[in-house]
Amino acid sequence: MWLKRVMIIPLLLAAAQAAAPPAHSGPPRTPTELIAAAPASAWREIPADDLMVIELKGGGLVIVQLAPAFAPVHVANIKALARASYWDGAAIYRVQDNYVAQWGNNESEKPFPAGVVANPPAEYHRSLAGLQVRELPYRDGYEPKAGYALGWPMAYDPQAGTANLVHCYATVGVGRGLTDTGSGGELYAIIGNAPRQLDRNIAIVGRVVEGIERLSSLPRGTEALGFYKERSMDVPIASVRLASQLPPAQQPRFEYMDTAGATFGDYVRLRANRKDDFYIRPAGGVEICNAPVPVRRKPGGERG
């Protein structure tokens, strides 16, 4: 149930990068330095039940953070499918250059487990009510405003009172047909330039927080829309589990930078106004997908 109050905070957010030690002893001059110096209080842990661990059969993990606050029915479906081992033996069967990598059971007749809603509501946006929004103070090309809430980049319309997640690199969405909303059984990740035209036309359910390079480096499909021509070209998936299903010692632990905090506001300003040695002219602005929320492995949270 959404609360009725909306809070808008005027200065915004930041991007995700592995933390490297600061290069100098003064205040952080770059986004990477700021992330490395961010105090523990600037981070929020992602619940294990919101992390989906995809293990590829050839080796390697792709870890997805789910977004139940923005697409609750679709995310509930995805969690039910993971708990039922629905994707064990599934595959990545579509890799379209500068667009998406898509996986699932590719329109097979494999039955859904109990509790999965076959045609969920169109969760393409949600109410602004109850969101503590940090406004990105720069123009957005697709919605009246862009900003951040609950650790997610989003666009929103204050007059309509709606907010939606945005299609940035590594965003995960639900494959659907022309007349349905998609069950969550077929998923895709963005592996190219941000296709923001998809916003508000499809359910976004999360983002890849580790392993996007395992998807973006796959061979491109040669058929229409990047589908692989032969099933022998599919990239098999060994298993998909929620982190909460794994033994505690094997659960990956991640955290994101608190988008309502002062550290994040400083980070966005650095993204928009690069003044380190390489930059001759600071841009004086940044687009929402070029200021991703920093996400990192929680210190001491390596997978066993």
Backbone as numpy.savetxt, mean C-alpha at the origin, in Angstrom:
# Nx Ny Nz CAx CAy CAz Cx Cy Cz
-17.97 1.51 12.65 -18.82 2.69 12.65 -17.93 3.92 12.65
-18.22 4.88 11.73 -17.37 6.06 11.63 -17.83 7.11 12.62
-16.89 7.82 13.24 -17.22 8.94 14.10 -17.66 10.11 13.24
-18.26 11.12 13.87 -18.81 12.19 13.07 -17.87 13.38 12.94
-16.70 13.36 13.55 -15.87 14.54 13.55 -14.70 14.34 12.59
-14.38 15.38 11.80 -13.25 15.33 10.89 -12.24 16.38 11.34
-10.97 16.00 11.48 -9.95 16.94 11.86 -8.97 17.05 10.71
-8.70 18.27 10.24 -7.75 18.47 9.15 -6.52 19.17 9.71
-5.35 18.60 9.50 -4.10 19.20 9.96 -3.36 19.71 8.72
-2.91 20.96 8.72 -2.46 21.57 7.49 -1.12 21.16 6.90
-0.16 20.57 7.58 1.11 20.25 6.92 1.43 18.77 6.99
1.94 18.20 5.91 1.86 16.78 5.65 3.08 15.92 5.70
2.96 14.84 5.05 3.57 13.53 5.23 4.82 13.17 4.49
5.14 11.89 4.54 6.46 11.44 4.13 6.53 10.14 3.41
7.74 9.76 2.99 7.96 8.60 2.15 8.77 7.51 2.79
8.74 6.32 2.17 9.37 5.17 2.80 10.66 4.79 2.12
11.65 4.62 2.90 12.97 4.29 2.40 13.72 3.59 3.54
14.63 2.70 3.20 15.42 2.07 4.25 16.27 3.13 4.91
16.36 3.08 6.22 17.08 4.11 6.95 18.57 3.89 6.85
19.28 4.95 6.42 20.74 4.93 6.41 21.23 5.91 7.46
22.40 5.71 8.03 22.89 6.62 9.06 23.04 8.03 8.52
22.73 9.04 9.31 22.89 10.42 8.85 24.32 10.66 8.38
24.43 11.47 7.30 25.73 11.70 6.71 26.50 12.82 7.41
25.83 13.58 8.26 26.51 14.66 8.94 25.89 14.82 10.32
26.50 15.68 11.13 26.10 15.76 12.54 25.01 16.79 12.82
24.67 17.64 11.86 23.65 18.67 12.08 22.25 18.11 11.93
21.25 19.01 11.86 19.87 18.57 11.65 19.74 17.83 10.32
18.80 16.90 10.19 18.64 16.17 8.93 18.40 17.12 7.76
19.12 16.88 6.66 18.94 17.70 5.47 18.18 16.95 4.38
18.09 15.64 4.50 17.43 14.84 3.47 16.34 13.98 4.12
15.37 13.54 3.31 14.35 12.63 3.84 14.95 11.36 4.45
15.97 10.80 3.82 16.58 9.57 4.34 17.22 9.82 5.70
17.90 10.94 5.85 18.49 11.27 7.13 17.43 11.45 8.20
16.32 12.07 7.82 15.26 12.29 8.80 14.66 10.96 9.27
14.43 10.05 8.33 13.90 8.73 8.70 14.85 8.02 9.65
16.15 8.08 9.34 17.13 7.41 10.18 17.17 7.99 11.59
16.91 9.30 11.70 16.99 9.96 13.00 15.65 10.00 13.74
14.58 9.53 13.10 13.25 9.63 13.71 13.19 8.85 15.02
12.66 9.44 16.08 12.58 8.74 17.36 11.56 7.61 17.32
11.66 6.71 18.27 10.72 5.58 18.34 9.28 6.07 18.45
9.08 7.23 19.07 7.72 7.76 19.24 7.08 8.19 17.93
7.88 8.31 16.85 7.35 8.72 15.55 6.76 7.56 14.76
6.86 6.34 15.30 6.46 5.15 14.55 5.27 4.45 15.21
4.46 3.79 14.38 3.32 3.01 14.85 3.41 1.60 14.28
3.26 0.59 15.12 3.40 -0.79 14.65 2.15 -1.22 13.89
2.36 -1.99 12.83 1.27 -2.55 12.04 0.82 -3.86 12.70
-0.47 -4.02 13.00 -0.92 -5.28 13.61 -0.60 -6.49 12.73
-0.23 -7.58 13.36 0.12 -8.79 12.61 -1.04 -9.27 11.76
-2.27 -9.01 12.20 -3.44 -9.46 11.44 -3.66 -8.62 10.19
-2.94 -7.50 10.06 -3.06 -6.65 8.86 -1.88 -6.84 7.92
-1.04 -7.84 8.17 0.08 -8.14 7.28 -0.17 -9.47 6.57
-0.11 -9.47 5.26 -0.30 -10.67 4.46 1.06 -11.07 3.87
1.48 -12.30 4.16 2.79 -12.78 3.75 2.62 -13.74 2.57
3.11 -13.31 1.41 3.02 -14.11 0.18 4.38 -14.75 -0.05
4.43 -16.06 -0.06 5.67 -16.78 -0.31 5.65 -17.35 -1.72
6.58 -16.90 -2.55 6.65 -17.39 -3.91 7.32 -18.77 -3.94
6.86 -19.61 -4.86 7.36 -20.99 -4.88 8.84 -21.04 -5.20
9.32 -20.10 -6.01 10.73 -20.09 -6.34 11.59 -19.45 -5.27
10.97 -19.00 -4.19 11.71 -18.36 -3.11 11.43 -16.87 -3.06
11.42 -16.32 -1.88 11.21 -14.89 -1.70 9.81 -14.57 -1.20
9.72 -13.46 -0.48 8.47 -13.03 0.12 8.01 -11.70 -0.46
6.71 -11.55 -0.55 6.07 -10.26 -0.81 5.13 -10.02 0.36
5.32 -8.93 1.09 4.52 -8.67 2.29 3.64 -7.45 2.06
2.36 -7.62 2.30 1.35 -6.60 2.03 0.72 -6.15 3.33
0.65 -4.84 3.53 -0.14 -4.29 4.63 -1.56 -4.04 4.13
-2.54 -4.56 4.83 -3.94 -4.39 4.45 -4.53 -3.13 5.10
-5.60 -2.61 4.50 -6.20 -1.33 4.91 -7.68 -1.51 5.27
-7.99 -2.16 6.39 -9.39 -2.41 6.73 -10.20 -1.14 6.98
-9.56 -0.04 7.32 -10.31 1.19 7.57 -10.86 1.81 6.29
-10.36 1.37 5.14 -10.80 1.94 3.87 -11.63 0.97 3.02
-11.44 -0.32 3.18 -12.22 -1.30 2.42 -12.50 -2.49 3.32
-13.34 -2.31 4.34 -13.50 -3.35 5.38 -14.03 -4.69 4.88
-14.98 -4.68 3.94 -15.55 -5.95 3.48 -14.55 -6.69 2.60
-13.92 -5.98 1.68 -12.91 -6.61 0.83 -11.75 -7.16 1.67
-11.29 -6.38 2.65 -10.18 -6.84 3.48 -10.60 -8.05 4.32
-11.83 -8.05 4.83 -12.32 -9.22 5.57 -12.33 -10.46 4.66
-12.72 -10.29 3.39 -12.66 -11.39 2.44 -11.23 -11.89 2.28
-10.29 -10.97 2.09 -8.90 -11.34 1.88 -8.36 -12.10 3.07
-8.69 -11.65 4.26 -8.22 -12.36 5.46 -8.83 -13.76 5.54
-10.10 -13.89 5.20 -10.75 -15.21 5.21 -10.10 -16.12 4.17
-9.78 -15.58 3.00 -9.14 -16.38 1.95 -7.74 -16.83 2.39
-7.00 -15.94 3.04 -5.67 -16.30 3.51 -5.74 -17.38 4.58
-6.67 -17.22 5.52 -6.79 -18.21 6.60 -7.19 -19.57 6.06
-7.91 -19.60 4.94 -8.37 -20.86 4.35 -7.38 -21.41 3.32
-6.20 -20.80 3.19 -5.17 -21.25 2.24 -5.66 -21.22 0.80
-6.54 -20.28 0.50 -7.16 -20.21 -0.83 -6.13 -20.01 -1.94
-5.07 -19.24 -1.66 -4.10 -18.92 -2.71 -2.95 -19.90 -2.77
-2.90 -20.92 -1.93 -1.83 -21.91 -2.05 -1.96 -22.60 -3.41
-0.92 -22.51 -4.21 -0.99 -23.08 -5.56 -1.51 -22.11 -6.60
-1.83 -20.88 -6.21 -2.22 -19.85 -7.16 -0.96 -19.33 -7.86
-1.10 -18.27 -8.66 0.05 -17.80 -9.43 -0.10 -16.33 -9.80
1.04 -15.72 -10.08 1.06 -14.41 -10.75 0.95 -14.71 -12.24
-0.11 -14.24 -12.87 -0.37 -14.63 -14.26 -0.46 -13.44 -15.21
-0.30 -12.24 -14.67 -0.36 -11.04 -15.51 0.68 -10.04 -15.02
1.56 -9.60 -15.91 2.54 -8.57 -15.58 2.57 -7.60 -16.76
1.93 -6.48 -16.58 1.82 -5.48 -17.65 2.82 -4.35 -17.39
3.66 -4.09 -18.37 4.73 -3.11 -18.19 4.18 -1.74 -17.79
4.83 -1.12 -16.81 4.48 0.20 -16.30 3.05 0.25 -15.78
2.55 -0.89 -15.27 1.16 -0.90 -14.82 0.99 -1.81 -13.61
0.71 -3.10 -13.81 0.40 -3.96 -12.67 1.01 -5.35 -12.81
1.18 -5.99 -11.65 1.38 -7.44 -11.56 0.16 -7.99 -10.84
-0.47 -9.00 -11.40 -1.74 -9.51 -10.87 -1.62 -10.99 -10.54
-2.26 -11.39 -9.42 -2.16 -12.79 -9.00 -3.51 -13.28 -8.47
-3.60 -14.60 -8.40 -4.81 -15.25 -7.91 -4.96 -16.60 -8.58
-6.20 -17.06 -8.69 -6.47 -18.35 -9.32 -7.00 -18.19 -10.75
-6.91 -16.95 -11.26 -7.17 -16.66 -12.68 -8.50 -17.22 -13.18
-9.56 -16.77 -12.51 -10.93 -17.10 -12.92 -11.23 -18.60 -12.87
-10.54 -19.32 -12.00 -10.85 -20.74 -11.85 -12.16 -20.89 -11.09
-12.63 -22.10 -11.02 -13.88 -22.38 -10.31 -13.64 -22.78 -8.86
-12.47 -22.50 -8.35 -12.16 -22.85 -6.97 -13.14 -22.16 -6.04
-13.84 -22.92 -5.19 -14.87 -22.31 -4.34 -14.27 -21.45 -3.24
-15.02 -20.41 -2.87 -14.60 -19.57 -1.75 -14.91 -20.28 -0.43
-14.11 -20.03 0.59 -14.45 -20.56 1.91 -15.67 -19.86 2.48
-16.25 -20.44 3.50 -17.43 -19.85 4.13 -17.11 -18.46 4.65
-18.08 -17.58 4.51 -17.94 -16.23 5.04 -17.46 -15.20 4.05
-16.98 -15.62 2.88 -16.51 -14.67 1.88 -17.71 -14.08 1.12
-17.76 -12.77 1.04 -18.83 -12.08 0.31 -18.42 -12.01 -1.15
-19.16 -12.70 -2.02 -18.76 -12.82 -3.42 -18.79 -11.49 -4.16
-19.71 -10.62 -3.82 -19.80 -9.32 -4.49 -19.97 -8.23 -3.44
-18.88 -7.77 -2.86 -18.95 -6.77 -1.79 -19.48 -5.43 -2.29
-19.80 -4.53 -1.38 -20.16 -3.17 -1.79 -18.98 -2.50 -2.49
-19.26 -1.46 -3.23 -18.23 -0.74 -3.98 -17.44 0.15 -3.01
-16.40 -0.42 -2.42 -15.62 0.31 -1.42 -14.51 1.12 -2.10
-14.94 2.01 -2.99 -13.99 2.80 -3.75 -13.65 4.12 -3.04
-14.44 4.50 -2.09 -14.14 5.63 -1.21 -14.88 5.41 0.10
-14.55 6.21 1.10 -15.21 6.11 2.39 -15.52 7.52 2.89
-16.24 7.60 3.99 -16.56 8.89 4.58 -15.32 9.52 5.20
-15.24 10.84 5.10 -14.18 11.57 5.79 -14.39 11.56 7.30
-15.61 11.35 7.72 -15.93 11.42 9.15 -15.05 10.46 9.95
-14.49 10.96 11.03 -13.67 10.14 11.90 -12.20 10.09 11.53
-11.82 10.64 10.40 -10.43 10.62 9.98 -9.71 11.88 10.45
-8.55 11.71 11.04 -7.68 12.84 11.37 -6.77 13.03 10.15
-7.10 14.00 9.33 -6.46 14.17 8.04 -5.31 15.18 8.14
-4.19 14.81 7.59 -3.09 15.76 7.45 -3.03 16.18 5.99
-3.33 17.41 5.74 -3.43 17.89 4.36 -2.07 18.08 3.73
-1.92 17.59 2.52 -0.75 17.90 1.72 -1.00 19.27 1.10
-0.17 20.26 1.41 -0.50 21.63 1.00 -0.11 21.96 -0.44
-0.32 20.99 -1.34 0.01 21.20 -2.74 -1.15 20.67 -3.58
-1.28 21.17 -4.77 -2.41 20.84 -5.64 -2.40 19.36 -6.02
-3.58 18.76 -6.06 -3.73 17.39 -6.53 -4.47 17.41 -7.86
-4.05 16.59 -8.80 -4.66 16.61 -10.12 -5.94 15.81 -10.25
-6.33 15.06 -9.21 -7.46 14.15 -9.35 -8.59 14.42 -8.37
-8.31 15.06 -7.25 -9.32 15.37 -6.25 -9.05 16.78 -5.72
-10.04 17.41 -5.07 -9.80 18.75 -4.54 -8.62 18.81 -3.58
-8.39 17.75 -2.81 -7.32 17.74 -1.81 -6.63 16.38 -1.79
-5.38 16.39 -1.33 -4.67 15.15 -1.04 -4.07 15.28 0.35
-3.82 14.15 0.97 -3.27 14.17 2.32 -3.07 12.77 2.84
-3.07 12.67 4.17 -2.76 11.40 4.82 -3.68 11.19 6.02
-4.02 9.95 6.26 -4.78 9.59 7.46 -4.48 8.15 7.80
-4.33 7.88 9.09 -4.11 6.52 9.58 -2.88 5.87 8.95
-1.93 6.70 8.51 -0.72 6.16 7.90 -0.83 5.88 6.42
-1.91 6.32 5.78 -2.13 6.03 4.36 -2.20 7.32 3.55
-1.62 7.32 2.33 -1.82 8.45 1.42 -3.21 8.38 0.80
-3.86 9.51 0.68 -5.23 9.48 0.15 -5.55 10.82 -0.51
-6.63 10.82 -1.27 -7.20 12.04 -1.83 -8.59 12.20 -1.22
-9.09 13.44 -1.17 -10.39 13.62 -0.54 -11.09 14.87 -1.05
-12.39 14.88 -0.82 -13.25 15.99 -1.24 -13.98 16.51 -0.01
-13.53 17.62 0.57 -14.17 18.12 1.79 -15.65 18.44 1.60
-16.02 18.90 0.43 -17.43 19.26 0.20 -18.32 18.02 0.14
-17.85 16.99 -0.55 -18.63 15.75 -0.62 -18.47 14.91 0.65
-17.42 15.18 1.42 -17.19 14.40 2.64 -16.69 13.01 2.39
-15.91 12.81 1.31 -15.41 11.47 0.96 -13.89 11.47 0.87
-13.33 10.30 1.09 -11.88 10.10 1.00 -11.60 8.77 0.33
-10.50 8.70 -0.42 -10.14 7.44 -1.08 -8.63 7.26 -1.09
-8.20 6.00 -0.96 -6.80 5.69 -1.14 -6.42 5.90 -2.60
-5.12 6.06 -2.85 -4.67 6.43 -4.19 -3.74 5.36 -4.77
-3.76 5.28 -6.09 -2.96 4.29 -6.81 -1.54 4.81 -7.01
-0.68 4.53 -6.04 0.75 4.84 -6.12 1.53 3.56 -6.37
2.81 3.69 -6.62 3.66 2.51 -6.76 3.53 1.63 -5.52
3.34 0.32 -5.73 3.21 -0.70 -4.69 1.83 -0.76 -4.06
0.89 0.08 -4.48 -0.49 -0.03 -4.02 -1.07 -1.38 -4.45
-1.90 -1.98 -3.59 -2.56 -3.26 -3.91 -4.06 -3.02 -4.02
-4.63 -3.48 -5.13 -6.06 -3.33 -5.36 -6.70 -4.66 -5.75
-8.02 -4.62 -5.91 -8.82 -5.82 -6.18 -9.18 -5.87 -7.67
-8.80 -6.96 -8.34 -9.22 -7.14 -9.71 -10.73 -7.34 -9.79
-11.34 -6.73 -10.77 -12.79 -6.86 -10.95 -13.15 -6.85 -12.42
-14.40 -7.26 -12.71 -14.92 -7.20 -14.07 -15.66 -5.90 -14.31
-16.42 -5.85 -15.40 -17.12 -4.62 -15.76 -18.31 -4.34 -14.86
-18.94 -5.38 -14.35 -20.20 -5.18 -13.62 -20.13 -5.62 -12.16
-18.98 -6.04 -11.68 -18.88 -6.48 -10.29 -17.85 -5.62 -9.56
-17.70 -5.84 -8.27 -16.75 -5.06 -7.46 -15.51 -5.85 -7.10
-15.44 -7.12 -7.50 -14.30 -7.96 -7.16 -14.42 -8.50 -5.75
-14.14 -9.77 -5.59 -14.27 -10.42 -4.28 -13.04 -10.21 -3.40
-11.89 -9.96 -4.02 -10.61 -9.96 -3.32 -9.80 -11.20 -3.64
-10.37 -12.13 -4.38 -9.65 -13.34 -4.76 -8.57 -13.09 -5.79
-8.74 -12.05 -6.60 -7.74 -11.66 -7.59 -7.21 -10.28 -7.19
-5.92 -10.16 -6.99 -5.32 -8.92 -6.52 -4.22 -8.47 -7.48
-3.92 -7.18 -7.44 -2.84 -6.64 -8.26 -2.03 -5.65 -7.44
-0.78 -5.43 -7.84 0.07 -4.40 -7.26 0.56 -3.50 -8.38
0.60 -2.20 -8.11 1.10 -1.24 -9.10 2.62 -1.37 -9.18
3.14 -1.52 -10.41 4.58 -1.68 -10.60 5.14 -0.62 -11.54
4.38 0.44 -11.78 4.85 1.50 -12.68 4.42 2.86 -12.18
4.36 3.81 -13.10 3.91 5.16 -12.75 2.50 5.10 -12.18
2.20 6.00 -11.26 0.92 5.95 -10.54 -0.27 6.14 -11.48
-1.10 5.09 -11.68 -2.27 5.22 -12.55 -3.48 5.78 -11.78
-3.41 7.05 -11.43 -4.42 7.66 -10.57 -5.81 7.67 -11.20
-5.89 7.43 -12.51 -7.22 7.37 -13.13 -8.05 6.21 -12.59
-7.40 5.25 -11.94 -8.12 4.13 -11.35 -8.78 4.48 -10.02
-8.32 5.58 -9.40 -8.88 5.98 -8.10 -10.39 6.10 -8.20
-11.07 5.62 -7.16 -12.53 5.69 -7.05 -13.26 4.83 -8.08
-12.51 3.95 -8.76 -13.12 3.02 -9.71 -12.88 1.57 -9.33
-12.16 1.35 -8.24 -11.77 0.00 -7.87 -11.39 0.03 -6.39
-11.52 -1.08 -5.73 -11.22 -1.13 -4.29 -9.72 -1.28 -4.07
-9.13 -0.33 -3.34 -7.75 -0.44 -2.90 -7.75 -1.05 -1.51
-6.94 -2.08 -1.33 -6.98 -2.83 -0.07 -5.66 -2.83 0.69
-4.61 -2.21 0.15 -3.36 -2.21 0.88 -2.19 -1.74 0.05
-0.99 -2.08 0.52 0.25 -1.70 -0.17 1.31 -2.75 0.14
2.21 -2.97 -0.80 3.35 -3.85 -0.57 4.36 -3.09 0.28
4.71 -3.64 1.43 5.69 -2.99 2.31 7.07 -3.65 2.22
7.13 -4.80 1.60 8.43 -5.45 1.36 8.29 -6.42 0.20
9.26 -6.39 -0.70 9.27 -7.36 -1.80 8.65 -6.89 -3.09
8.36 -5.58 -3.23 7.76 -5.12 -4.49 8.69 -5.40 -5.66
10.01 -5.43 -5.41 10.95 -5.70 -6.51 10.78 -7.12 -7.05
10.21 -8.03 -6.26 9.97 -9.39 -6.75 8.84 -9.41 -7.76
7.98 -8.41 -7.72 6.89 -8.29 -8.69 7.29 -7.42 -9.87
7.94 -6.30 -9.59 8.25 -5.35 -10.66 9.34 -5.85 -11.60
10.12 -6.85 -11.17 11.21 -7.36 -12.02 10.80 -8.60 -12.81
9.56 -9.04 -12.71 9.12 -10.24 -13.43 9.05 -9.98 -14.93
9.21 -11.03 -15.75 9.04 -10.88 -17.19 7.64 -10.35 -17.52
7.58 -9.47 -18.51 6.29 -8.90 -18.91 5.51 -9.90 -19.76
4.20 -9.92 -19.56 3.34 -10.76 -20.38 3.23 -10.21 -21.79
3.10 -11.09 -22.76 3.08 -10.66 -24.16 1.68 -10.60 -24.74
0.69 -11.08 -24.01 -0.68 -11.04 -24.50 -1.32 -9.70 -24.12
-2.55 -9.48 -24.59 -3.27 -8.25 -24.27 -3.32 -8.04 -22.77
-3.10 -6.81 -22.33 -3.13 -6.40 -20.92 -2.02 -7.04 -20.09
-1.03 -7.62 -20.75 0.10 -8.18 -20.02 -0.10 -9.57 -19.47
-1.13 -10.29 -19.92 -1.32 -11.66 -19.47 -0.24 -12.55 -20.11
0.20 -13.56 -19.34 1.14 -14.52 -19.90 0.44 -15.41 -20.92
1.14 -15.70 -22.00 0.54 -16.46 -23.10 0.30 -17.91 -22.71
1.26 -18.50 -22.00 1.17 -19.89 -21.61 1.15 -20.00 -20.09
0.39 -20.96 -19.56 0.34 -21.15 -18.11 1.70 -21.55 -17.55
2.56 -22.11 -18.39 3.90 -22.47 -17.93 4.73 -21.23 -17.58
4.29 -20.06 -18.02 5.00 -18.82 -17.72 4.55 -18.22 -16.39
3.44 -18.71 -15.85 2.95 -18.17 -14.58 4.00 -18.33 -13.49
3.99 -17.41 -12.54 4.93 -17.46 -11.41 4.17 -18.06 -10.22
4.46 -19.28 -9.83 3.65 -19.96 -8.81 3.84 -19.37 -7.41
2.75 -19.40 -6.67 2.74 -18.95 -5.28 2.69 -20.18 -4.39
3.60 -20.27 -3.45 3.63 -21.42 -2.54 2.55 -21.30 -1.47
2.43 -20.12 -0.87 1.45 -19.94 0.19 1.18 -18.47 0.43
0.02 -18.19 0.98 -0.33 -16.85 1.44 -0.92 -17.00 2.83
-0.32 -16.32 3.81 -0.79 -16.38 5.19 -0.82 -14.98 5.78
-1.68 -14.77 6.73 -1.58 -13.58 7.55 -0.43 -13.77 8.52
0.27 -12.69 8.85 1.37 -12.80 9.80 0.88 -13.36 11.13
-0.37 -13.04 11.49 -0.93 -13.53 12.75 -1.10 -15.05 12.77
-1.08 -15.71 11.60 -1.18 -17.17 11.54 0.15 -17.85 11.79
1.23 -17.12 11.69 2.56 -17.71 11.82 2.96 -17.82 13.29
3.87 -18.73 13.61 4.38 -18.77 14.99 4.99 -17.42 15.36
4.84 -17.00 16.60 5.32 -15.66 16.99 6.74 -15.35 16.56
7.63 -16.30 16.66 9.03 -16.05 16.30 9.22 -15.82 14.80
8.24 -16.24 14.00 8.35 -16.10 12.55 7.53 -14.94 12.00
6.83 -14.24 12.85 5.99 -13.15 12.38 6.83 -11.93 12.04
6.75 -11.45 10.79 7.44 -10.20 10.45 6.76 -9.04 11.15
7.53 -8.08 11.62 6.99 -6.93 12.33 7.40 -5.66 11.60
6.41 -4.85 11.28 6.65 -3.61 10.55 6.00 -2.44 11.29
6.51 -1.26 11.00 5.90 -0.05 11.54 5.95 1.06 10.49
4.99 1.97 10.60 4.92 3.10 9.67 5.07 4.39 10.46
5.51 5.43 9.78 5.65 6.72 10.44 4.28 7.32 10.69
4.06 7.79 11.91 2.79 8.39 12.30 2.54 9.63 11.46
1.53 9.59 10.62 1.28 10.69 9.69 0.69 11.92 10.37
0.31 11.80 11.62 -0.20 12.96 12.36 0.90 13.65 13.17
2.11 13.07 13.17 3.17 13.56 14.03 4.03 14.65 13.40
4.78 15.36 14.24 5.64 16.44 13.78 6.76 15.94 12.88
7.29 14.74 13.16 8.38 14.20 12.34 7.92 14.01 10.91
6.72 13.55 10.75 6.20 13.35 9.40 6.03 14.67 8.67
5.55 15.70 9.36 5.43 17.01 8.74 6.78 17.53 8.27
7.82 17.34 9.08 9.17 17.75 8.68 9.62 16.96 7.46
9.27 15.70 7.43 9.67 14.85 6.31 9.05 15.33 5.00
7.78 15.69 5.03 7.12 16.17 3.82 7.76 17.47 3.34
8.08 18.33 4.25 8.73 19.59 3.86 10.08 19.32 3.18
10.81 18.32 3.68 12.07 17.98 3.04 11.86 17.36 1.66
10.80 16.58 1.50 10.49 16.00 0.20 10.17 17.09 -0.83
9.49 18.13 -0.38 9.06 19.19 -1.29 10.13 20.24 -1.52
11.10 20.32 -0.63 12.10 21.40 -0.69 13.49 20.82 -0.49
13.96 20.10 -1.49 15.26 19.45 -1.40 16.38 20.50 -1.48
17.18 20.56 -0.43 18.26 21.54 -0.36 19.61 20.89 -0.08
19.67 19.55 -0.23 20.96 18.91 -0.05 21.84 19.17 -1.27
23.07 18.70 -1.24 24.09 19.15 -2.19 23.72 18.92 -3.65
23.00 17.85 -3.96 22.72 17.52 -5.36 21.74 18.50 -6.01
20.79 19.03 -5.24 19.69 19.81 -5.82 20.08 21.26 -6.03
19.90 21.73 -7.26 20.18 23.12 -7.61 18.95 23.98 -7.35
17.78 23.47 -7.73 16.53 24.19 -7.55 15.51 23.30 -6.84
15.16 23.58 -5.60 14.11 22.82 -4.92 12.79 22.96 -5.67
12.01 21.89 -5.71 10.75 21.90 -6.44 9.70 22.81 -5.80
9.75 22.94 -4.48 8.75 23.75 -3.81 7.38 23.09 -3.74
7.33 21.80 -3.94 6.07 21.07 -3.87 6.33 19.59 -4.09
5.32 18.77 -3.82 5.46 17.32 -4.02 4.09 16.73 -4.26
4.04 15.73 -5.12 2.79 15.03 -5.43 2.62 13.89 -4.43
1.38 13.53 -4.13 1.08 12.57 -3.07 1.85 11.25 -3.24
1.97 10.76 -4.48 2.66 9.49 -4.67 4.17 9.62 -4.60
4.69 10.84 -4.62 6.12 11.05 -4.45 6.48 11.38 -3.02
5.52 11.29 -2.13 5.78 11.43 -0.70 5.15 10.25 0.03
5.60 9.01 -0.27 5.00 7.84 0.37 5.29 7.81 1.86
4.41 7.17 2.59 4.59 7.06 4.04 5.74 6.09 4.33
6.72 6.50 5.14 7.81 5.58 5.47 7.32 4.35 6.22
7.71 3.19 5.76 7.42 1.92 6.44 8.74 1.18 6.57
8.98 0.56 7.72 10.23 -0.14 7.94 9.98 -1.40 8.78
10.93 -2.31 8.70 10.94 -3.42 9.65 11.11 -2.85 11.05
10.31 -3.30 11.95 10.47 -2.86 13.35 11.81 -3.35 13.87
12.59 -2.47 14.50 13.87 -2.94 15.04 13.69 -4.19 15.90
14.43 -5.21 15.57 14.27 -6.49 16.24 13.16 -7.34 15.66
12.56 -6.89 14.51 11.42 -7.60 13.94 11.75 -8.43 12.73
13.00 -8.90 12.61 13.37 -9.75 11.49 12.60 -11.08 11.55
12.30 -11.60 10.38 11.56 -12.86 10.34 12.48 -14.03 10.66
12.02 -14.92 11.53 12.84 -16.07 11.89 12.79 -17.16 10.86
